[in-house]
Amino acid sequence: NELGGILKNKARLVAHGSRQEEGIDFEESFAPVARLEAICIFLAYAAQKNMVVYQMDVKTAFLNGKLQEEVYVSQPDGFVDSDNPNHV
């Protein structure tokens, strides 16, 4: 907010890939995030040109991708639904 307080916390459950090896478990990897330097350059340019910057969040951006290989996922401890323990 305008006072620097946190309005709400956000979190995202992502596939844990730290045990995968490039060339064996996957060929390419992508991160849907921008580097801090790129954001700073963009904001500086927008400020210099007196541009208005808008922000948005697309909640279903990664739900419909087609996978070419099998991916195994497990729930983090404490997040398993006791009624559906095999559902992620």
N, C-alpha and C positions, 0 to 999 in steps of 0.2 A: 504494500500500500504506500501511500504518500509519506508515511512516517518511517518506512523501512521495515515494518513488521511483516510477518508471514501470514497471508490470508488462508492458504491451505497447502497441505503437503501433497506431492504427487509421487507416484511410484509406478514402475513398469516391470512386469514379469517377463524376462527374456530367457531364451535357451542358453544354458551354461555351456560355453564352448571352450573352456580353458584346457580341457583334456584332448582336444582335437589337434591333429597335425596337418599342416598344409601339404597338399599333394597326396595324402592318404585319406583323410576324412572329408576334405573339401578342396576345391580348386581356387575359388575366389571368395573374398569376404568384403562386405560393405558395412559401413556404419552410417546410420541416418542422422548424423550430427555434423555441425559445422565447427571448424576450429575457432578458438577464441579470437585469433588474429583476424580471421575473415569477418567475423561479426563486428569487431572494432573498426575495421576499414570501411565496412558497409555503413555503419552508423555515422562515422566521421564524414563520409561522402554525402550521406543524406542530410546531415546537419549543415554542411557547407553549401549545399544546393537548396536549403530551406524546404526539403521534402518531408512529407508526412509518412511515418513508418507505422504499418499495421502489423499485428501478430495474430496468428491463428493456429489451431491445432486440428489435425485431421485424425479422428479416432479410429478409422477403419483402414488406414493406409496400408497396413501390412497383413491384412487378414486373408487376402485372396491370391497371394503369390503361388505359383506352381513350383513344386519342388521336384527335382530330377533324381533325387536319391532319398533314401530313408533317413529320417532324423528321429533320434530317441530323446525323450524329454522326461524329467522327473520333477515332482513337486519339491520345493524347499521344505525343510522341517517346519512343522507348525502350520502349514497351509493345506494339508491333505484333508479333503472332505470325507468324514467317516462314512457317509452314506454312499459315496462314489469314490473309493480310494484309487481306482484305476483311471479316473478322468483327470485331465490336466486343465 
